[in-house]
Amino acid sequence: MSDLAVRQAQGERGFVVKEQGTMQIWVGLGNPGAQYAMHRHNVGFMVADLIADLYRFSPPRKQFQGWTQEGRIGPEKILLLKPATFMNESGRAVGEAMRFYKLTPQDVTVFHDELDLAPMKVKVKRGGGNAGHNGLRSTDAHIGADFRRVRIGIGHPGHKDRVHDYVLGNYHKSESDALADMLGAIGAEAEWLAKNDDARFMNEVALRLAD
């Protein structure tokens, strides 16, 4: 699925390394371990992996209580981080990386699953609450709430008693093409996130998914 998303995202887009811009930390939220790989709760990890493949980031290394990969999108240097602390303690890894690079929450972008968005919809916001998301709650606790969130819709199962099993359930096989399209769109338009043009990013992703 990841290879398919990479191929769809690449198209005719080239990747040109330019002079160095500012450092940003992009965090994919998820749980480590093969048994969690296709969970809806792990879509943040999926985004991080797709971006690393698409933009030819460095190989992963263990760092900051997680796995990191470095690369550039346009002139912007990006550190991708997948916390290895499990979702509920994600903020420990994010805080450690942010402090090491002497950055602020405004330099941090977190990719996460969002119950309150329809499946495969993508929205961006800065700051705000955590809506019961334990990864966001932990990140808030360690760095404050003023980071950028890329909200990736997974939809709601319809009743709060079903949320736990739904979030920690695998994407259905019937969703695989839509999931690959959505991940590919995020990767292809990531340059707008790197440029901090959130509105353009959302618009371009929506246009790709409407085709």
Disulfide bonds with the S-S distance in Angstrom:
none
